[in-house]
């Protein structure tokens, strides 16, 4: 999953990202509220971790503004140096899902993050077969069926389609799609992604009469829409 980390302490933010990257996530660190909020306006993230005592904006205000940009179910974990009840209650009352008290323990952080992500994104939890209407994704063999008929899709087309179906209704940025599907391929031409999206749209017949529509989001990325939802 793609996680944004806000902490004024660069060393602390980098350490958190190192721990979460080792756990299999993609992590981007920020040292100011201004920077993370600007990035959330133009990119997609699955979770936010923030220092409650961020210098340039109060934790509650950062959380309020971030919630306007994040998916509705995106979990937020806040960090505090105080074990005082007031700070913890304030963070949870502002809409955070969980908290941790510094200094952080690596194994506890991974466990808490994984638990929050499992709860927020149950469709991502490694099921071997996932069904979305007439589409069935068999993840272990990488096989995709539509109305019981196996579709001829490549490995990347399979995972690109699955990414869209796991995020129905959510705009996904190009950077998010790139990191989720192309992973270690650092330079993927924009036209390459557009071609793959077009093939997924055509092979899966993602058109209104089938109840779905895969559309571009101007200057951002793509969104799969379930019609009538």
Secondary structure, DSSP 4 states (H G I P E B T S, - for coil): -EEEEE-S-HHHHHHHHHHHHHTT-EEEEESSHHHHHHHHHHS--SEEEEETT-SSS-HHHHHHHHHHHS-TT-EEEEEES---HHHHHHHHHTT-SEEEESSP-HHHHHHHHHHHHHHH-GGGS--SEEEETTEEEETTTTEEEETTEEP---HHHHHHHHHHHHTTT--EEHHHHIIIIITT-----HHHHHHHHHHHHHHTT-SGGGTEEEEEETTTEEEEEETT-
